[in-house]
Amino acid sequence: MTAQRARDVAGLILGLVLVLVGIALPEERFGGVLLGLGAGMMGMCAARLYTGWVVAKDPKLAKQVRIEEKDERMVYINSFAKAKAFDFLHFLVPPFLLVLSLAKVPLWILLVGVGIYVVDWVVYFIFYVKKTREM
Amino acid sequence: MKNRVAELRWEREITQEDLADALEVSRQTISSIENGRYNPSLELAFRIARFFGLSIEQIFMFEEDEGK
């Protein structure tokens, strides 16, 4: 079993556990949130396992998938799209946090939002410094 | 950057699929290189040159006014 497949099986089981806990818990104790998270995780992992199973049965398709995953143009396009999405997200988050603060949402929600924003930048700088030292 | 990939491929009667297979890249990448929409990495340029038995300079031509 490959590492990715093992992670997907673990994710499927964890998703199922979250769904069951979500069903058992009442709504006011985040039952709905857990149910949604679990269902999402199960769906994602099941889709990846199914795709892997289909690809494993067809050597020609497996080769094509392997080539497309490693293809430098595809890697570049994917990285470029992710970088643009990162820029766009960081353009959207500050005004969104401002709207949240004006809407007088509980402070902890605002702090979680700011925390996620800061962590994202920290991750960016960690990789920036790491790659600058490597190259 | 101009290149002679399409010309060399036609001379040798190789399809884009065959070249893509040999270089382990997608057919779209070969098509993009041939049309000048994508400049390959140095590593892929070397692999292309090796495939055709030529040097990189014989396949890829740098144009001085590029990037200005």
N, CA and C atoms of all chains as a GROMACS GRO file, in nm:
protein
  609
    1MET      N    1   0.085  -0.121   0.000
    1MET     CA    2   0.000   0.000   0.000
    1MET      C    3   0.088   0.125   0.000
    2THR      N    4   0.061   0.215  -0.093
    2THR     CA    5   0.141   0.337  -0.100
    2THR      C    6   0.105   0.429   0.018
    3ALA      N    7   0.195   0.526   0.044
    3ALA     CA    8   0.172   0.618   0.157
    3ALA      C    9   0.044   0.699   0.135
    4GLN      N   10   0.022   0.742   0.009
    4GLN     CA   11  -0.099   0.821  -0.021
    4GLN      C   12  -0.225   0.739   0.002
    5ARG      N   13  -0.220   0.610  -0.040
    5ARG     CA   14  -0.337   0.523  -0.024
    5ARG      C   15  -0.365   0.499   0.125
    6ALA      N   16  -0.257   0.480   0.202
    6ALA     CA   17  -0.272   0.460   0.347
    6ALA      C   18  -0.335   0.583   0.411
    7ARG      N   19  -0.291   0.702   0.366
    7ARG     CA   20  -0.347   0.827   0.420
    7ARG      C   21  -0.496   0.839   0.384
    8ASP      N   22  -0.529   0.798   0.262
    8ASP     CA   23  -0.669   0.807   0.218
    8ASP      C   24  -0.758   0.710   0.297
    9VAL      N   25  -0.707   0.589   0.323
    9VAL     CA   26  -0.785   0.492   0.402
    9VAL      C   27  -0.805   0.547   0.543
   10ALA      N   28  -0.696   0.603   0.601
   10ALA     CA   29  -0.705   0.662   0.735
   10ALA      C   30  -0.803   0.779   0.736
   11GLY      N   31  -0.798   0.861   0.630
   11GLY     CA   32  -0.890   0.976   0.618
   11GLY      C   33  -1.034   0.932   0.606
   12LEU      N   34  -1.055   0.821   0.533
   12LEU     CA   35  -1.191   0.766   0.515
   12LEU      C   36  -1.246   0.721   0.651
   13ILE      N   37  -1.161   0.650   0.727
   13ILE     CA   38  -1.204   0.600   0.859
   13ILE      C   39  -1.230   0.718   0.954
   14LEU      N   40  -1.138   0.815   0.954
   14LEU     CA   41  -1.154   0.933   1.041
   14LEU      C   42  -1.281   1.010   1.003
   15GLY      N   43  -1.306   1.022   0.872
   15GLY     CA   44  -1.426   1.090   0.824
   15GLY      C   45  -1.551   1.021   0.872
   16LEU      N   46  -1.550   0.886   0.867
   16LEU     CA   47  -1.665   0.807   0.913
   16LEU      C   48  -1.688   0.829   1.063
   17VAL      N   49  -1.576   0.829   1.139
   17VAL     CA   50  -1.586   0.852   1.285
   17VAL      C   51  -1.647   0.990   1.311
   18LEU      N   52  -1.599   1.092   1.237
   18LEU     CA   53  -1.652   1.228   1.256
   18LEU      C   54  -1.802   1.235   1.224
   19VAL      N   55  -1.842   1.165   1.116
   19VAL     CA   56  -1.984   1.163   1.078
   19VAL      C   57  -2.067   1.100   1.191
   20LEU      N   58  -2.018   0.987   1.244
   20LEU     CA   59  -2.092   0.918   1.351
   20LEU      C   60  -2.100   1.003   1.477
   21VAL      N   61  -1.987   1.067   1.513
   21VAL     CA   62  -1.986   1.155   1.631
   21VAL      C   63  -2.078   1.274   1.606
   22GLY      N   64  -2.073   1.327   1.483
   22GLY     CA   65  -2.159   1.440   1.446
   22GLY      C   66  -2.307   1.407   1.459
   23ILE      N   67  -2.343   1.283   1.420
   23ILE     CA   68  -2.484   1.240   1.431
   23ILE      C   69  -2.523   1.228   1.578
   24ALA      N   70  -2.428   1.175   1.658
   24ALA     CA   71  -2.457   1.150   1.800
   24ALA      C   72  -2.467   1.280   1.880
   25LEU      N   73  -2.386   1.381   1.843
   25LEU     CA   74  -2.384   1.506   1.920
   25LEU      C   75  -2.499   1.599   1.880
   26PRO      N   76  -2.553   1.674   1.976
   26PRO     CA   77  -2.656   1.772   1.938
   26PRO      C   78  -2.594   1.891   1.863
   27GLU      N   79  -2.677   1.964   1.790
   27GLU     CA   80  -2.633   2.075   1.705
   27GLU      C   81  -2.555   2.180   1.784
   28GLU      N   82  -2.601   2.212   1.907
   28GLU     CA   83  -2.536   2.318   1.986
   28GLU      C   84  -2.395   2.278   2.034
   29ARG      N   85  -2.362   2.149   2.020
   29ARG     CA   86  -2.226   2.105   2.056
   29ARG      C   87  -2.148   2.068   1.929
   30PHE      N   88  -2.170   2.144   1.824
   30PHE     CA   89  -2.098   2.131   1.696
   30PHE      C   90  -2.122   1.998   1.623
   31GLY      N   91  -2.237   1.935   1.650
   31GLY     CA   92  -2.270   1.809   1.580
   31GLY      C   93  -2.274   1.828   1.429
   32GLY      N   94  -2.337   1.938   1.386
   32GLY     CA   95  -2.350   1.966   1.241
   32GLY      C   96  -2.216   1.991   1.176
   33VAL      N   97  -2.131   2.064   1.248
   33VAL     CA   98  -1.998   2.096   1.193
   33VAL      C   99  -1.917   1.967   1.173
   34LEU      N  100  -1.920   1.879   1.275
   34LEU     CA  101  -1.846   1.753   1.266
   34LEU      C  102  -1.901   1.665   1.154
   35LEU      N  103  -2.034   1.664   1.141
   35LEU     CA  104  -2.098   1.586   1.035
   35LEU      C  105  -2.051   1.635   0.897
   36GLY      N  106  -2.050   1.767   0.879
   36GLY     CA  107  -2.006   1.826   0.751
   36GLY      C  108  -1.861   1.797   0.723
   37LEU      N  109  -1.777   1.815   0.826
   37LEU     CA  110  -1.633   1.789   0.810
   37LEU      C  111  -1.607   1.643   0.774
   38GLY      N  112  -1.672   1.553   0.846
   38GLY     CA  113  -1.656   1.409   0.824
   38GLY      C  114  -1.700   1.369   0.685
   39ALA      N  115  -1.817   1.421   0.643
   39ALA     CA  116  -1.869   1.385   0.511
   39ALA      C  117  -1.774   1.436   0.401
   40GLY      N  118  -1.725   1.557   0.419
   40GLY     CA  119  -1.630   1.614   0.322
   40GLY      C  120  -1.504   1.531   0.313
   41MET      N  121  -1.450   1.494   0.428
   41MET     CA  122  -1.326   1.416   0.433
   41MET      C  123  -1.347   1.279   0.369
   42MET      N  124  -1.462   1.216   0.401
   42MET     CA  125  -1.493   1.084   0.344
   42MET      C  126  -1.503   1.093   0.192
   43GLY      N  127  -1.572   1.197   0.144
   43GLY     CA  128  -1.591   1.213   0.000
   43GLY      C  129  -1.459   1.232  -0.072
   44MET      N  130  -1.372   1.318  -0.017
   44MET     CA  131  -1.244   1.347  -0.079
   44MET      C  132  -1.156   1.220  -0.085
   45CYS      N  133  -1.148   1.150   0.029
   45CYS     CA  134  -1.063   1.031   0.036
   45CYS      C  135  -1.119   0.919  -0.052
   46ALA      N  136  -1.252   0.902  -0.052
   46ALA     CA  137  -1.313   0.796  -0.134
   46ALA      C  138  -1.288   0.825  -0.282
   47ALA      N  139  -1.299   0.953  -0.321
   47ALA     CA  140  -1.276   0.989  -0.462
   47ALA      C  141  -1.132   0.959  -0.502
   48ARG      N  142  -1.037   0.991  -0.412
   48ARG     CA  143  -0.895   0.965  -0.445
   48ARG      C  144  -0.866   0.814  -0.452
   49LEU      N  145  -0.928   0.738  -0.360
   49LEU     CA  146  -0.908   0.592  -0.361
   49LEU      C  147  -0.966   0.532  -0.489
   50TYR      N  148  -1.083   0.580  -0.531
   50TYR     CA  149  -1.147   0.530  -0.653
   50TYR      C  150  -1.061   0.563  -0.775
   51THR      N  151  -1.013   0.688  -0.780
   51THR     CA  152  -0.928   0.730  -0.892
   51THR      C  153  -0.803   0.641  -0.899
   52GLY      N  154  -0.741   0.618  -0.783
   52GLY     CA  155  -0.622   0.534  -0.776
   52GLY      C  156  -0.650   0.392  -0.824
   53TRP      N  157  -0.767   0.341  -0.788
   53TRP     CA  158  -0.808   0.205  -0.826
   53TRP      C  159  -0.827   0.197  -0.978
   54VAL      N  160  -0.894   0.298  -1.036
   54VAL     CA  161  -0.918   0.301  -1.181
   54VAL      C  162  -0.785   0.310  -1.256
   55VAL      N  163  -0.697   0.398  -1.209
   55VAL     CA  164  -0.567   0.419  -1.275
   55VAL      C  165  -0.481   0.294  -1.265
   56ALA      N  166  -0.485   0.226  -1.150
   56ALA     CA  167  -0.402   0.106  -1.130
   56ALA      C  168  -0.440  -0.006  -1.226
   57LYS      N  169  -0.566  -0.008  -1.272
   57LYS     CA  170  -0.612  -0.115  -1.361
   57LYS      C  171  -0.569  -0.092  -1.506
   58ASP      N  172  -0.530   0.033  -1.539
   58ASP     CA  173  -0.499   0.068  -1.678
   58ASP      C  174  -0.355   0.123  -1.687
   59PRO      N  175  -0.258   0.038  -1.727
   59PRO     CA  176  -0.117   0.083  -1.729
   59PRO      C  177  -0.093   0.206  -1.818
   60LYS      N  178  -0.167   0.215  -1.932
   60LYS     CA  179  -0.150   0.328  -2.023
   60LYS      C  180  -0.194   0.458  -1.954
   61LEU      N  181  -0.310   0.449  -1.888
   61LEU     CA  182  -0.362   0.565  -1.815
   61LEU      C  183  -0.270   0.601  -1.699
   62ALA      N  184  -0.216   0.496  -1.632
   62ALA     CA  185  -0.125   0.518  -1.518
   62ALA      C  186  -0.001   0.596  -1.564
   63LYS      N  187   0.052   0.557  -1.682
   63LYS     CA  188   0.170   0.626  -1.736
   63LYS      C  189   0.137   0.771  -1.768
   64GLN      N  190   0.019   0.791  -1.830
   64GLN     CA  191  -0.024   0.927  -1.866
   64GLN      C  192  -0.040   1.014  -1.740
   65VAL      N  193  -0.100   0.957  -1.638
   65VAL     CA  194  -0.120   1.032  -1.512
   65VAL      C  195   0.015   1.066  -1.450
   66ARG      N  196   0.108   0.966  -1.452
   66ARG     CA  197   0.241   0.988  -1.393
   66ARG      C  198   0.315   1.100  -1.468
   67ILE      N  199   0.306   1.097  -1.602
   67ILE     CA  200   0.372   1.199  -1.683
   67ILE      C  201   0.312   1.336  -1.656
   68GLU      N  202   0.178   1.342  -1.652
   68GLU     CA  203   0.112   1.472  -1.632
   68GLU      C  204   0.140   1.530  -1.493
   69GLU      N  205   0.155   1.441  -1.394
   69GLU     CA  206   0.187   1.489  -1.258
   69GLU      C  207   0.326   1.552  -1.253
   70LYS      N  208   0.420   1.492  -1.330
   70LYS     CA  209   0.559   1.540  -1.327
   70LYS      C  210   0.589   1.642  -1.435
   71ASP      N  211   0.501   1.656  -1.532
   71ASP     CA  212   0.525   1.743  -1.645
   71ASP      C  213   0.558   1.886  -1.599
   72GLU      N  214   0.675   1.937  -1.639
   72GLU     CA  215   0.722   2.065  -1.583
   72GLU      C  216   0.630   2.181  -1.618
   73ARG      N  217   0.567   2.177  -1.737
   73ARG     CA  218   0.475   2.284  -1.774
   73ARG      C  219   0.351   2.280  -1.684
   74MET      N  220   0.300   2.161  -1.657
   74MET     CA  221   0.184   2.148  -1.570
   74MET      C  222   0.218   2.191  -1.427
   75VAL      N  223   0.339   2.154  -1.381
   75VAL     CA  224   0.383   2.192  -1.246
   75VAL      C  225   0.392   2.345  -1.237
   76TYR      N  226   0.447   2.406  -1.344
   76TYR     CA  227   0.459   2.553  -1.348
   76TYR      C  228   0.321   2.618  -1.346
   77ILE      N  229   0.230   2.567  -1.430
   77ILE     CA  230   0.094   2.625  -1.437
   77ILE      C  231   0.025   2.612  -1.302
   78ASN      N  232   0.040   2.494  -1.240
   78ASN     CA  233  -0.023   2.469  -1.110
   78ASN      C  234   0.033   2.564  -1.003
   79SER      N  235   0.166   2.580  -1.002
   79SER     CA  236   0.230   2.669  -0.903
   79SER      C  237   0.188   2.814  -0.927
   80PHE      N  238   0.181   2.853  -1.054
   80PHE     CA  239   0.142   2.990  -1.088
   80PHE      C  240  -0.001   3.018  -1.041
   81ALA      N  241  -0.091   2.921  -1.068
   81ALA     CA  242  -0.232   2.938  -1.027
   81ALA      C  243  -0.243   2.947  -0.875
   82LYS      N  244  -0.165   2.862  -0.805
   82LYS     CA  245  -0.168   2.865  -0.658
   82LYS      C  246  -0.116   2.999  -0.606
   83ALA      N  247  -0.009   3.048  -0.666
   83ALA     CA  248   0.048   3.177  -0.623
   83ALA      C  249  -0.052   3.290  -0.643
   84LYS      N  250  -0.122   3.289  -0.756
   84LYS     CA  251  -0.223   3.392  -0.783
   84LYS      C  252  -0.338   3.381  -0.682
   85ALA      N  253  -0.377   3.256  -0.652
   85ALA     CA  254  -0.486   3.235  -0.556
   85ALA      C  255  -0.443   3.286  -0.418
   86PHE      N  256  -0.316   3.265  -0.381
   86PHE     CA  257  -0.262   3.313  -0.254
   86PHE      C  258  -0.270   3.466  -0.250
   87ASP      N  259  -0.226   3.531  -0.358
   87ASP     CA  260  -0.231   3.678  -0.365
   87ASP      C  261  -0.375   3.728  -0.353
   88PHE      N  262  -0.464   3.660  -0.424
   88PHE     CA  263  -0.605   3.702  -0.424
   88PHE      C  264  -0.666   3.685  -0.285
   89LEU      N  265  -0.634   3.573  -0.222
   89LEU     CA  266  -0.686   3.547  -0.086
   89LEU      C  267  -0.637   3.653   0.011
   90HIS      N  268  -0.509   3.689  -0.002
   90HIS     CA  269  -0.453   3.788   0.090
   90HIS      C  270  -0.501   3.929   0.060
   91PHE      N  271  -0.556   3.948  -0.058
   91PHE     CA  272  -0.619   4.075  -0.091
   91PHE      C  273  -0.759   4.080  -0.030
   92LEU      N  274  -0.824   3.963  -0.023
   92LEU     CA  275  -0.963   3.957   0.026
   92LEU      C  276  -0.974   3.952   0.178
   93VAL      N  277  -0.880   3.885   0.243
   93VAL     CA  278  -0.894   3.859   0.387
   93VAL      C  279  -0.898   3.987   0.473
   94PRO      N  280  -0.808   4.085   0.456
   94PRO     CA  281  -0.814   4.203   0.544
   94PRO      C  282  -0.950   4.276   0.540
   95PRO      N  283  -1.006   4.307   0.420
   95PRO     CA  284  -1.138   4.371   0.423
   95PRO      C  285  -1.246   4.283   0.486
   96PHE      N  286  -1.231   4.149   0.467
   96PHE     CA  287  -1.328   4.058   0.526
   96PHE      C  288  -1.321   4.064   0.679
   97LEU      N  289  -1.198   4.069   0.730
   97LEU     CA  290  -1.180   4.079   0.877
   97LEU      C  291  -1.237   4.212   0.927
   98LEU      N  292  -1.219   4.318   0.848
   98LEU     CA  293  -1.273   4.449   0.886
   98LEU      C  294  -1.427   4.444   0.892
   99VAL      N  295  -1.486   4.378   0.792
   99VAL     CA  296  -1.632   4.363   0.791
   99VAL      C  297  -1.677   4.285   0.914
  100LEU      N  298  -1.603   4.179   0.946
  100LEU     CA  299  -1.637   4.098   1.065
  100LEU      C  300  -1.632   4.184   1.191
  101SER      N  301  -1.527   4.268   1.202
  101SER     CA  302  -1.514   4.350   1.323
  101SER      C  303  -1.626   4.455   1.329
  102LEU      N  304  -1.665   4.510   1.212
  102LEU     CA  305  -1.775   4.608   1.210
  102LEU      C  306  -1.909   4.542   1.242
  103ALA      N  307  -1.919   4.413   1.205
  103ALA     CA  308  -2.042   4.339   1.234
  103ALA      C  309  -2.048   4.294   1.379
  104LYS      N  310  -1.944   4.332   1.453
  104LYS     CA  311  -1.937   4.300   1.598
  104LYS      C  312  -1.953   4.149   1.626
  105VAL      N  313  -1.880   4.069   1.550
  105VAL     CA  314  -1.880   3.925   1.579
  105VAL      C  315  -1.797   3.902   1.705
  106PRO      N  316  -1.815   3.790   1.773
  106PRO     CA  317  -1.735   3.763   1.893
  106PRO      C  318  -1.585   3.777   1.864
  107LEU      N  319  -1.513   3.828   1.965
  107LEU     CA  320  -1.370   3.857   1.946
  107LEU      C  321  -1.291   3.733   1.903
  108TRP      N  322  -1.328   3.615   1.959
  108TRP     CA  323  -1.249   3.494   1.928
  108TRP      C  324  -1.256   3.459   1.780
  109ILE      N  325  -1.370   3.488   1.716
  109ILE     CA  326  -1.381   3.459   1.571
  109ILE      C  327  -1.285   3.549   1.494
  110LEU      N  328  -1.281   3.677   1.534
  110LEU     CA  329  -1.192   3.773   1.469
  110LEU      C  330  -1.046   3.732   1.489
  111LEU      N  331  -1.014   3.689   1.612
  111LEU     CA  332  -0.876   3.649   1.642
  111LEU      C  333  -0.836   3.523   1.564
  112VAL      N  334  -0.931   3.430   1.548
  112VAL     CA  335  -0.902   3.309   1.469
  112VAL      C  336  -0.871   3.350   1.325
  113GLY      N  337  -0.952   3.442   1.272
  113GLY     CA  338  -0.931   3.491   1.135
  113GLY      C  339  -0.795   3.556   1.119
  114VAL      N  340  -0.761   3.644   1.212
  114VAL     CA  341  -0.630   3.712   1.208
  114VAL      C  342  -0.518   3.609   1.223
  115GLY      N  343  -0.539   3.512   1.313
  115GLY     CA  344  -0.438   3.407   1.336
  115GLY      C  345  -0.410   3.329   1.209
  116ILE      N  346  -0.517   3.290   1.139
  116ILE     CA  347  -0.500   3.213   1.014
  116ILE      C  348  -0.423   3.297   0.912
  117TYR      N  349  -0.457   3.425   0.903
  117TYR     CA  350  -0.392   3.516   0.810
  117TYR      C  351  -0.241   3.526   0.841
  118VAL      N  352  -0.211   3.541   0.971
  118VAL     CA  353  -0.071   3.554   1.013
  118VAL      C  354   0.005   3.423   0.987
  119VAL      N  355  -0.059   3.309   1.022
  119VAL     CA  356   0.006   3.179   1.002
  119VAL      C  357   0.038   3.158   0.854
  120ASP      N  358  -0.054   3.199   0.767
  120ASP     CA  359  -0.032   3.187   0.623
  120ASP      C  360   0.094   3.264   0.580
  121TRP      N  361   0.109   3.385   0.631
  121TRP     CA  362   0.228   3.465   0.597
  121TRP      C  363   0.354   3.403   0.656
  122VAL      N  364   0.342   3.348   0.779
  122VAL     CA  365   0.459   3.284   0.843
  122VAL      C  366   0.504   3.166   0.757
  123VAL      N  367   0.408   3.084   0.712
  123VAL     CA  368   0.441   2.969   0.626
  123VAL      C  369   0.509   3.019   0.497
  124TYR      N  370   0.458   3.128   0.442
  124TYR     CA  371   0.518   3.187   0.321
  124TYR      C  372   0.664   3.224   0.347
  125PHE      N  373   0.689   3.294   0.459
  125PHE     CA  374   0.827   3.338   0.486
  125PHE      C  375   0.919   3.220   0.518
  126ILE      N  376   0.866   3.117   0.584
  126ILE     CA  377   0.949   2.999   0.612
  126ILE      C  378   0.999   2.939   0.480
  127PHE      N  379   0.907   2.921   0.384
  127PHE     CA  380   0.947   2.863   0.255
  127PHE      C  381   1.032   2.958   0.174
  128TYR      N  382   1.005   3.089   0.188
  128TYR     CA  383   1.084   3.189   0.117
  128TYR      C  384   1.230   3.182   0.162
  129VAL      N  385   1.249   3.180   0.294
  129VAL     CA  386   1.386   3.176   0.350
  129VAL      C  387   1.452   3.042   0.315
  130LYS      N  388   1.377   2.932   0.330
  130LYS     CA  389   1.432   2.799   0.302
  130LYS      C  390   1.481   2.791   0.157
  131LYS      N  391   1.397   2.834   0.064
  131LYS     CA  392   1.435   2.826  -0.078
  131LYS      C  393   1.547   2.924  -0.112
  132THR      N  394   1.548   3.043  -0.046
  132THR     CA  395   1.654   3.139  -0.072
  132THR      C  396   1.788   3.081  -0.029
  133ARG      N  397   1.790   3.007   0.082
  133ARG     CA  398   1.915   2.947   0.128
  133ARG      C  399   1.958   2.831   0.039
  134GLU      N  400   1.859   2.757  -0.012
  134GLU     CA  401   1.890   2.641  -0.095
  134GLU      C  402   1.941   2.681  -0.234
  135MET      N  403   1.887   2.792  -0.288
  135MET     CA  404   1.919   2.827  -0.428
  135MET      C  405   2.021   2.938  -0.438
  136MET      N  406   1.251   3.333  -2.722
  136MET     CA  407   1.335   3.219  -2.761
  136MET      C  408   1.270   3.145  -2.879
  137LYS      N  409   1.347   3.130  -2.985
  137LYS     CA  410   1.298   3.052  -3.098
  137LYS      C  411   1.356   2.911  -3.088
  138ASN      N  412   1.289   2.816  -3.150
  138ASN     CA  413   1.346   2.681  -3.147
  138ASN      C  414   1.312   2.605  -3.276
  139ARG      N  415   1.385   2.497  -3.297
  139ARG     CA  416   1.370   2.417  -3.419
  139ARG      C  417   1.309   2.279  -3.389
  140VAL      N  418   1.239   2.270  -3.276
  140VAL     CA  419   1.187   2.138  -3.235
  140VAL      C  420   1.092   2.082  -3.341
  141ALA      N  421   0.996   2.166  -3.387
  141ALA     CA  422   0.898   2.117  -3.486
  141ALA      C  423   0.969   2.074  -3.615
  142GLU      N  424   1.064   2.158  -3.658
  142GLU     CA  425   1.138   2.129  -3.782
  142GLU      C  426   1.215   1.996  -3.771
  143LEU      N  427   1.283   1.978  -3.658
  143LEU     CA  428   1.361   1.854  -3.638
  143LEU      C  429   1.270   1.732  -3.629
  144ARG      N  430   1.155   1.756  -3.567
  144ARG     CA  431   1.059   1.646  -3.553
  144ARG      C  432   1.006   1.604  -3.691
  145TRP      N  433   0.975   1.703  -3.775
  145TRP     CA  434   0.924   1.672  -3.910
  145TRP      C  435   1.032   1.601  -3.991
  146GLU      N  436   1.156   1.650  -3.980
  146GLU     CA  437   1.266   1.586  -4.054
  146GLU      C  438   1.277   1.438  -4.020
  147ARG      N  439   1.258   1.407  -3.892
  147ARG     CA  440   1.272   1.268  -3.846
  147ARG      C  441   1.141   1.190  -3.849
  148GLU      N  442   1.036   1.256  -3.896
  148GLU     CA  443   0.902   1.196  -3.905
  148GLU      C  444   0.857   1.136  -3.771
  149ILE      N  445   0.866   1.220  -3.670
  149ILE     CA  446   0.825   1.179  -3.534
  149ILE      C  447   0.700   1.259  -3.498
  150THR      N  448   0.604   1.193  -3.436
  150THR     CA  449   0.483   1.266  -3.394
  150THR      C  450   0.510   1.335  -3.260
  151GLN      N  451   0.424   1.431  -3.228
  151GLN     CA  452   0.437   1.498  -3.097
  151GLN      C  453   0.424   1.396  -2.984
  152GLU      N  454   0.333   1.300  -3.002
  152GLU     CA  455   0.313   1.195  -2.899
  152GLU      C  456   0.440   1.114  -2.877
  153ASP      N  457   0.507   1.078  -2.988
  153ASP     CA  458   0.630   0.997  -2.977
  153ASP      C  459   0.738   1.074  -2.902
  154LEU      N  460   0.752   1.203  -2.939
  154LEU     CA  461   0.854   1.285  -2.874
  154LEU      C  462   0.820   1.304  -2.725
  155ALA      N  463   0.692   1.330  -2.700
  155ALA     CA  464   0.647   1.348  -2.561
  155ALA      C  465   0.674   1.222  -2.480
  156ASP      N  466   0.644   1.107  -2.539
  156ASP     CA  467   0.667   0.978  -2.471
  156ASP      C  468   0.814   0.959  -2.439
  157ALA      N  469   0.900   0.988  -2.538
  157ALA     CA  470   1.044   0.969  -2.520
  157ALA      C  471   1.101   1.062  -2.413
  158LEU      N  472   1.045   1.183  -2.405
  158LEU     CA  473   1.097   1.282  -2.308
  158LEU      C  474   1.022   1.278  -2.175
  159GLU      N  475   0.916   1.195  -2.169
  159GLU     CA  476   0.832   1.183  -2.049
  159GLU      C  477   0.772   1.317  -2.008
  160VAL      N  478   0.716   1.384  -2.107
  160VAL     CA  479   0.638   1.506  -2.082
  160VAL      C  480   0.505   1.490  -2.157
  161SER      N  481   0.413   1.582  -2.134
  161SER     CA  482   0.284   1.570  -2.203
  161SER      C  483   0.295   1.621  -2.347
  162ARG      N  484   0.202   1.576  -2.432
  162ARG     CA  485   0.202   1.620  -2.571
  162ARG      C  486   0.179   1.772  -2.578
  163GLN      N  487   0.098   1.824  -2.485
  163GLN     CA  488   0.070   1.968  -2.483
  163GLN      C  489   0.198   2.048  -2.458
  164THR      N  490   0.288   1.992  -2.378
  164THR     CA  491   0.415   2.062  -2.351
  164THR      C  492   0.498   2.073  -2.478
  165ILE      N  493   0.502   1.963  -2.556
  165ILE     CA  494   0.575   1.965  -2.684
  165ILE      C  495   0.512   2.069  -2.777
  166SER      N  496   0.380   2.068  -2.783
  166SER     CA  497   0.308   2.162  -2.870
  166SER      C  498   0.338   2.306  -2.827
  167SER      N  499   0.335   2.333  -2.697
  167SER     CA  500   0.362   2.469  -2.646
  167SER      C  501   0.505   2.513  -2.675
  168ILE      N  502   0.600   2.419  -2.663
  168ILE     CA  503   0.740   2.452  -2.692
  168ILE      C  504   0.754   2.487  -2.842
  169GLU      N  505   0.692   2.404  -2.925
  169GLU     CA  506   0.703   2.426  -3.070
  169GLU      C  507   0.642   2.560  -3.112
  170ASN      N  508   0.533   2.597  -3.047
  170ASN     CA  509   0.466   2.724  -3.081
  170ASN      C  510   0.530   2.845  -3.013
  171GLY      N  511   0.630   2.821  -2.929
  171GLY     CA  512   0.699   2.931  -2.860
  171GLY      C  513   0.619   2.988  -2.744
  172ARG      N  514   0.516   2.916  -2.701
  172ARG     CA  515   0.435   2.965  -2.588
  172ARG      C  516   0.499   2.928  -2.454
  173TYR      N  517   0.588   2.830  -2.456
  173TYR     CA  518   0.652   2.786  -2.332
  173TYR      C  519   0.800   2.757  -2.358
  174ASN      N  520   0.886   2.815  -2.274
  174ASN     CA  521   1.029   2.787  -2.283
  174ASN      C  522   1.064   2.676  -2.184
  175PRO      N  523   1.121   2.566  -2.233
  175PRO     CA  524   1.149   2.454  -2.142
  175PRO      C  525   1.258   2.488  -2.042
  176SER      N  526   1.261   2.412  -1.933
  176SER     CA  527   1.368   2.427  -1.835
  176SER      C  528   1.500   2.384  -1.901
  177LEU      N  529   1.609   2.418  -1.836
  177LEU     CA  530   1.740   2.380  -1.890
  177LEU      C  531   1.750   2.228  -1.901
  178GLU      N  532   1.696   2.159  -1.800
  178GLU     CA  533   1.702   2.013  -1.798
  178GLU      C  534   1.627   1.954  -1.918
  179LEU      N  535   1.506   2.005  -1.942
  179LEU     CA  536   1.428   1.953  -2.055
  179LEU      C  537   1.494   1.992  -2.188
  180ALA      N  538   1.552   2.111  -2.193
  180ALA     CA  539   1.622   2.153  -2.315
  180ALA      C  540   1.737   2.057  -2.345
  181PHE      N  541   1.810   2.017  -2.241
  181PHE     CA  542   1.919   1.919  -2.259
  181PHE      C  543   1.865   1.785  -2.308
  182ARG      N  544   1.752   1.744  -2.251
  182ARG     CA  545   1.695   1.614  -2.290
  182ARG      C  546   1.648   1.618  -2.436
  183ILE      N  547   1.592   1.735  -2.477
  183ILE     CA  548   1.549   1.750  -2.617
  183ILE      C  549   1.672   1.744  -2.709
  184ALA      N  550   1.776   1.817  -2.668
  184ALA     CA  551   1.899   1.821  -2.748
  184ALA      C  552   1.959   1.681  -2.761
  185ARG      N  553   1.962   1.609  -2.650
  185ARG     CA  554   2.017   1.473  -2.652
  185ARG      C  555   1.934   1.382  -2.742
  186PHE      N  556   1.802   1.400  -2.735
  186PHE     CA  557   1.713   1.316  -2.816
  186PHE      C  558   1.744   1.332  -2.964
  187PHE      N  559   1.768   1.458  -3.007
  187PHE     CA  560   1.795   1.484  -3.148
  187PHE      C  561   1.945   1.471  -3.183
  188GLY      N  562   2.027   1.446  -3.081
  188GLY     CA  563   2.171   1.431  -3.106
  188GLY      C  564   2.238   1.561  -3.145
  189LEU      N  565   2.188   1.672  -3.094
  189LEU     CA  566   2.244   1.804  -3.125
  189LEU      C  567   2.276   1.877  -2.995
  190SER      N  568   2.337   1.996  -3.010
  190SER     CA  569   2.361   2.077  -2.890
  190SER      C  570   2.240   2.169  -2.869
  191ILE      N  571   2.228   2.223  -2.747
  191ILE     CA  572   2.114   2.311  -2.717
  191ILE      C  573   2.111   2.431  -2.813
  192GLU      N  574   2.230   2.488  -2.840
  192GLU     CA  575   2.237   2.606  -2.927
  192GLU      C  576   2.190   2.577  -3.069
  193GLN      N  577   2.200   2.450  -3.110
  193GLN     CA  578   2.154   2.416  -3.246
  193GLN      C  579   2.001   2.404  -3.252
  194ILE      N  580   1.938   2.398  -3.136
  194ILE     CA  581   1.792   2.383  -3.133
  194ILE      C  582   1.723   2.511  -3.082
  195PHE      N  583   1.780   2.571  -2.978
  195PHE     CA  584   1.717   2.690  -2.920
  195PHE      C  585   1.801   2.815  -2.952
  196MET      N  586   1.731   2.916  -3.003
  196MET     CA  587   1.801   3.041  -3.040
  196MET      C  588   1.751   3.155  -2.952
  197PHE      N  589   1.843   3.212  -2.876
  197PHE     CA  590   1.806   3.325  -2.791
  197PHE      C  591   1.802   3.452  -2.876
  198GLU      N  592   1.694   3.531  -2.858
  198GLU     CA  593   1.682   3.658  -2.931
  198GLU      C  594   1.717   3.771  -2.837
  199GLU      N  595   1.811   3.856  -2.880
  199GLU     CA  596   1.865   3.961  -2.794
  199GLU      C  597   1.760   4.054  -2.734
  200ASP      N  598   1.655   4.084  -2.811
  200ASP     CA  599   1.556   4.181  -2.763
  200ASP      C  600   1.455   4.120  -2.666
  201GLU      N  601   1.470   3.991  -2.633
  201GLU     CA  602   1.376   3.927  -2.541
  201GLU      C  603   1.386   3.985  -2.402
  202GLY      N  604   1.273   4.008  -2.340
  202GLY     CA  605   1.270   4.054  -2.201
  202GLY      C  606   1.293   4.201  -2.185
  203LYS      N  607   1.315   4.274  -2.297
  203LYS     CA  608   1.337   4.419  -2.287
  203LYS      C  609   1.203   4.494  -2.293
   0.00000   0.00000   0.00000
